[in-house]
Amino acid sequence: MEANQIFQNLQETQFLQKLSFHHKIIFIGEANTISYLQDFFYSNNDEPTNYYYNWDNSFQHELLIEPQHIINCQAVVVASINNEHKIFETIKNQFKSFNLKIPVLRLFTDVFVNLMSEQKLFQSSDYEIQLPQTAYAIITTPRSGSNFLCSILNSTNIAGYPKEHLRQASVAIAKYCQFDYTRLLEILMTYQVTPNSVFGTKFISHFLKDFQQTQFDFDKIFQLITKYIYLVRRDKIAQAVSVVVAQITNIWHIDNSNRQLDYQTKLQTIDIDEHLLEKVHRNYLSLEQGEVYLNQLFEKYRISPLRIEYEQLLDNKAEQVRKIFDYLSIEYSQENLSNLQSTFKKTGSSLSEQIISKYQEKYLGS
């Protein structure tokens, strides 16, 4: 896979955008990777102050970095789509032989991992792993209310910080760049925990399929994570409509008034026609297939998850969170249940209700 494709897959993490705020970095790697990074950072900085070196065979015999760049830089980052580990070992040994104390890092193995685990960016990710007492995953299909549930659990301060940690970015660099995704998961499980040693994450069905096709070691993942919450949405038609409306508006979550206003404006541009209803039906079937896939996964890996229904969560948040705490063996008080909050607002609308009604007329004859 080309460098531009890899970095496009990383776009949702804002990885390079966040790197662009840092200066005086020496990047070393293959020409296509370095060229992409150089173009990106030049376009995002008025006065670029990083240094770029194309890796070739001559680098294996001597350190071909200008002394002035070494004096000024804060870190050396090996940026390689093909094999950052090989280049890294060579450069690290060269710096060591010259007794240079500047950190030599890998773009994915160190810097990306530090970003994802919310550690300081320009340091080694060779952390001592300390797994939590409780590790769980919310497993579900798209638009099931999982962000709502994650946000509520976050507000308790005793249920980890559940969110989708492993997504398309991890799939892409694991598949094409020899990235150790299990190491990332272990580091997340070391640092992204609440004070009572609880880690939470989230897996969506279609990303799990992508992981499987990339030959992720599910045995290893399911050994690290021992508890599972299966979130389902009883109203599959409403769920399918939610998927389609999100795809059209490109607004998947509403967490502030400006986004709410933007969402309402975009809803006014949607026409309920045959094409839209067919799209809803395709997504309805896909959601059903997603649940079949998840149940097969549970059976294969002998997982007995706690089943939580989105509709019941809406009706009584405290009762459902209490069930989750009991299932996870988390000690809690009434205070942990008294102020359950979510930053996310429902995306349902009168338009959604109209689409549901038209869909039922067309496909259910009701």
N, C-alpha and C positions, 0 to 999 in steps of 0.2 A: 504494500500500500504506500502511496506517495505521501510526502510530508504534509502537503496541504490537506489531504483527506484525514490524516491522523489528527491534526490540530483542529479541523472542523468538528471532529467527534468530541474534542475536549472543550468546545465552545461553551457548552452549558455550564461548565465549572468556572468560566471566566479566568481560566488559568493564566493565559498570556496577558490578558488585560491587567491582572493583579501584578504580574511580573514587571509590567511596563512602568510601574511606579518606582522601581528600584534601578539604580545606576551603578556604573563602574563594575560591571560583570564581564568576565571573559568567557565567551561561548566558544567551544571547540567541538567540531563534528563534521559529518559528511557535507559536501557542498550543497546538496539540495535542502537539507535541514537548516544549515546555517543561513542560506539565502532566504528561506522563508522567514526565519526569526528576524533577520536583519531588516527585511522589508516591513514586517509587522511592527517592530519597535520604532523604526524610522517614521512610520505613518502615525504613531501614537505619541511621539515625543518631539517637541519643538527643537530641543537641543540634545540629540542622542549622545550618550556618554558611555555606551557599552563597547566592547571590543570583540571582533569576530575572526575566527581562524578556521580555515578548511583543513580537515584532517587528511593527511596522505602518509605514505610509507616513510617519508623522511622524518616525521614526528616520532617514529619508533626509535630513532637513533639519537635525537637531540631535542631539547626544549626550544621550539622555534617561536617563542613569544617575546615581544619587545620588552626590555627591562622596565621601561617607563610605564607600560601597561600593568606589569606585575606589581610595581610599587604602588600604583593608584587603585588597584582593584580590591573589591571586598570579597570576591569569591570567583572560583573557576567552575563553570558548569559544563559538563560533557553532554552535548545534545545530539543524540544519535537515534534515528528511527530503527536502524538495523541491529546495532549491538553496542549499547552504551557501556556495558560492563567491560568489554575488551579495551575500548579506548580509555575508560576510566582507570583501569589498573595501570596502563602505561603512563598516563599523565600523573597519577598519584605517586607512582614510584619515582618519576623524574623530580617532582617537587620535593619529595622526601630526601632524595639524594643531594639536593641543593640546600637542604635544611630550611625550606620555605614554609612558613606557618599558615599560609593562605588556605582556607578550606577548598578541597576539590570535591565536587558533588556531581551526582547524576540528575539529569533533568526530571526523569520520571520517578526513579527509585527513591530519590531524596527530596527534591523540591516539590514535586507533585504530591507525594505522600505527606509531606509537612503541611501543605496547603489543606489537604483533605482532613487531616487530623488536628488542624488548627494549632500547629507548633510553629516555632520560628522557621522561616523559609530556608535560610541559608546555613543549615547545619546538617550533619549526617543524620539519616533516619535509622541508624543502627542502635535502636532503643532496646532496653531490656523489657521483654514482654511480661506483663502481669495480667493474666486473664481475670475477668470479673467473677464475682460469686454467682451472678445471674446474667444470662445472655439470652435474649429472645428476639424473634423477628415477627413482624406483621406481614402476612402473606395474603395477597388479594389480586383482584382484577382492576383494570383502569376505571376511574371515576366512581369508586366505591365509597368514598368518604374517608380514605386513609389519611389524607393530610389533616382533616378535621380531628380524627382520632389521635394522630401523632401530636398535634398541637395541644390537645387536652392532656395527654399523658405528660408532655413537657411541663405543663403548668403545675403539676403535682410536685415537681422537684425530687421525686423518689423513684421514677420509672425510666431512668436513662434519658437520652435525647434522640428518640427514634426519628429517622428519616431515611430516604433512599441513599445509602452511602455508595453502593455499587450499581452504577448505571452504564450507559453507553460508553462513556469515557474509559471506564475500567475494562470493558469488553474489548474495545479497539486496541488499547496498548498491551493488553494481555495476549491478544491474538497475534499481533504483528511486531511487538517491540520487546518480547521476552520480559514482560512486567509481571512481578509476583503479586497477584491480587490477594492471595491468602495472607501474605505478610502485611499488606495494607489493612486487611480485616483485623488481624491480630493487634496492629498498632492502634486502630480505631477502638478496639475493645480494651486497650490499655488506658487510653486518654479520654475517650468520649463516654465517660461514665458519671453517674450521679454519686454523691458522697457515700451512699450506702452500697456501692459496688454493683450497680445495675447498668447493663448496656442494652440498648434497643436499636433495631434497624428495621428496614422495610424492603420487601421484594415484591415487584409487580410481575404478573404471570408472563407477559411477553418478554420481559428482560430475563426472566429465568430460562425461557426457551433459548434466548440468545446466548446465555451463559453455557447452556448445555451444548449448543452447536460449536462453541469455542472450546469445548472440552474442559470446562471448569471442573475441578475436583469437588463434586457435590458431597462425596463422603467426608472430605475434610471440612467443608463448610458446615455440614450438619452435625459434625462432631464438636465444632467450636460453639455453635448456637444450639441450645438444647431445648428451648421452649418456643412454641409457635402459636400465634393468634391468627385465626383464619377469619378475615373480615369479609362478609358477604352483604350484598344489597339485594333485598327481596324483590324490589321492583326493577326487573331487568330492562323493561322498556324505557323507564325514566333514566336508567343508567346509560343505555345506548344513546338516548337523546342528548344526555349530558356530554358524551364523547363527541358527538357530531357538532354540537353547538360550540364546544371548546375548539375543535379543529377549524371551524369556520371563522370564529372571532380571534383565534390565537390567544385567548385568555383562559388559562386553565385554573387560575386561583384568583380570588378577590380578597385582598388584605388591606385595602385603604380606599378612601372615598374617591380619589382620582381614577383608580382602576374601575371602581364601580360605575362611575360616570362614563368612562370609555366603553365599558361593557354594554351599558344600556344603549349607547349610541350605535354600536355595532349590531346589536340585536335588531334594530330597526331596518337594517339592510338585508335581512334574511327572508327569503320567500319560501313558503311551504309548498313545494312542488313534488312531482313524482321522483325526480332525481334525489331530492333530499330524503324522502321516505324510504327509497331503496337503500340509501346510505345508512339510514338508521337500522334497517333490517339486517344489512351485512354486519354492522357492529353488534347487533343483538345476537346473531349467530356466533360471532367471534367471542363474545363474552361467555356464552354457554360453553363453547369449546375451551375457553380459558379455565373455566371451573372444572371441566372434565380433566384437563391436563393437571391442574393442581391436586385434585383428588387422587389421580394416578401417582403423582409424585409422593403424596402422603403415604399411600399404600406401599410404594416401592421402598421408601426409606423408613417405614414403620413409625410414622409421625402421627401422634394423636393430638391435633391442635385444639385449642379453645376456640369455639365458634362464637363470633360476635356479629350481630346483625346491625347494619347501619341505621335502620328505622328504629330499632330499640334504643340505640345510642342517642338518637335525637330525642326520643321520648323521655329518657331517664339516664342522663350522663353518669350520675353518681352510682347508680346500680350497676351499670356495665363496667365502670372503672373498678368498682369493688370486686366484681367477678374476676377481672384481670389481675388485681393485686393478690387475691386469694390463689389464683392459678399459678402466679409467679412466686408465691411464698414471700411477698414483700410485706414487711411490717408497716402498718399505717395507722393514722389516727383520723378522727372525724374532720380535723382541720385540713387534711390532705384532700378531702372530698368536698369541702364546703365552698371552694372558690375555683371550680373547674372552668377554664376559659380557653377559647380558641381565637386565634387571630384571623381565621378564615371565615368568610361569609358564604352562605349558600348561593349557588349560581342559578338555581331554579327560577323560572319566570313565567309570566302568563303565556309567553311564546312557547315555552317548553310544554305547557299544558295543552296548547293548541296542537303542537306537533304530535304529542302522545295521542290525542283524540283522533287526529287524521290517520295516524299509524294503525290504531285499533280498528278503525273503519275499513282500512285497506286490507290488513292482514288477519284480523280476527273476526271481521264482520259484525262488530259491535259498535 
